Amino acid sequence: MRVFYLTILSSLGFFMALIALSLQHKHLLSVLLRLEAATINLFIMLFSTSNNILFSGETALILITLGACEASLGLSILVSIIRARGNDYVSRFFSQKC
C-alpha cells in the first residue's frame, strides 16, 4: 500500500514539475531545476515500482545516472552562456541570430 502512495505522489510531482516548466521559464537555471525535479520524480516512480514488477532496479539506476549527467551538462552550458552573454534569460536565446 505504501508503494501505491509513493507512486501517486511521484507522478503528481512529475506533472507539477512539467506544469511549472511550461508556466515559468524566464531563466535557464529555473528551467534546469524543473527538469531535474521531473527526473528525480521519474526515478522515485521507477524505483518504487521495481519491487512490484520484476525490474531489477537497473532501469532506475540508469535514469538517475542520466539525470546526473543532464544536471552537470546543463550547469556547464549555463556557465558558458552567462560568460558569453552576461545573463541567462531564455527569451534572449531566440532573439539573437548567429
HELIX and SHEET records of a PDB file:
HELIX    1   1 ARG A    2  LEU A   23  1                                  22    
HELIX    2   2 LEU A   28  THR A   49  1                                  22    
HELIX    3   3 GLU A   58  ARG A   85  1                                  28    
HELIX    4   4 SER A   91  SER A   95  1                                   5    
END                                                                             
